[in-house]
Amino acid sequence: MRKFFAAAAAAFAALAISGCASVENAGPIEAPGVQVEYLEIVTPEVDVTCEILAAAHGISFGDPVPELGFARVATLAGGGRIGVRAPLRETEETVVRPYMLVEDIEAAAAVAEAAGGAIAVPPTEIPGQGTFAIYLLGGIQHGLWQR
């Protein structure tokens, strides 16, 4: 799954930089160091989702973390994390949202916006966790994360 998100992020970056209309026109994609820092899963089935992921991938989830919307979090071998939480409000839809690790979240958000992304949540610090941002592009929610 990590390789899939890395390839998707690299494809987006290649499109944003080259202005290509499709991945086929972007040429070879190389993205060393691309990392999903946090994979957020919003579902009303938190416990079952954690059980399935734990059994399938040999990971374990901790107690809910208030700073992350009471997500139950598992740390992955490569340093990323998966957080599974319930919707925070009645109108919040279920979603799987990858947050790509970036060195400069302000610059990354600016690149996303310049490429046509709509900033849904501007860079926002979560004490003790890092800074995140969310942008929308093509009906998909994309996350950025800076440690």
N, C-alpha and C positions, 0 to 999 in steps of 0.2 A: 504494500500500500504506500509506503514511504517513497519508493521509486516512482510510483504513478504520480503522486503529488509533486515530486521534484520535477518530473518531466513536464507536467502541466504548467507549473510555474515558469519553467525555463521557456516553454513555448510562448507563454504570455509575454515574458520579458523580450523574447526575440521579436514578437509581433510589435510590441510597443516601441522598441528601438528601431526596427527596420521599417515600420509603417506598413508591413505586409497585410494583405487582406485575409490570408489563410496560412495555416501551418505549413501546407505544402510548399508555399513560396518562401518560407523562412530559412530554408537551407538546414544544414546539420545543426543540431542543438547540443551544446556542451555546457554543463552547468555544475562545475565542481564546487562543492561547498554549499549547495542549496540544501536547506533543511526545513522540514516542518517542525516548528518549535512547539506548537500546540494544536492538537486536533480536537475541536470542540464538537460534541455530539449533543444535540438538544432533543430530548425524547421524553414522553410521559412514562416510558418503560425503563427507568434508570437501572434498577437492580438487575433485571433480566439482561439488559444490554451489557452491563458490567460482567455478569456471570458468563455470557457467551464469549465476550472478548478475552476474559481471563482464561477460560478453558481452551479456546482456539489458539491463543498466542502465548500462553504461559506467563501472563503478567498479573499483577495484583493491584487492586484499587484500594485507596485509603478512604478515610472518613470524609464527609463533605467539607469542602474548603469555602468558607464564607466569601473570601475575596474573589473567588471565581464563580460566583452565583450558586454556591453550594454544590459545585461539581464534585464528583468522586474522581480522583485523579490517579493515573498510573504513569510512572516514569519508565521510559523506554531505554534500552541499552545504549542507543546513540545519543541520548541526552534530551530528546523530545518528550512530550507528554501527551496523553489522551485524557480529556476531561469529559465526563458524561453527567449531564444535569437535566433537570426538568425545566420546562418553560417557566420563565420568571413572571409572566403575565398571561392572562387568558388569550390575548391576541397574538402571542409569539408562536410562530410556526416551528415545526420540527425542522432541523437542518443539521448537516454535517459541514463544518466550516474549518478549513485548514488555515492556520496562521503561519506564514512563512517568516523565518528569522531574517531580519535585516539589520544592518549596522546603523543606518540613519533612517528612522521611521518617518521623519518629516520629509526627507528627500524621496523616499519610496512612495509615500502617499501622494506627493506632487507628481511623480512619474505616472502613477495610476490614474490620477485625475486628468493629466494632460493627454493620456491615451484614451480617454472617454469614460473612465470609471467615475461613478458618483460616490462621493465620500458619505457613508452612512453614519460612521462614528469617527470623528477626527482623533488623532493621536491622544490617548488618554492613559495616564499612569494608574496602575494598580499597585498600591504599596506592597512591597515585598515580592512582587511577581514580575514586573516589567511594564512596558508600555505597549498598548495595542491600538490598532485602527482597523476599521472595516470599510471596504468599498464594494460597490455593486457594479457588475459588468456582465452583460449578456444574460441577465436573469440569475446570475450566480453570486453568492456572497463570498468575498475573498477577505482573508485576514492578514495583517502584518503584525509582527511582534519584534520588539527590541528588548534585549535583556538589560 
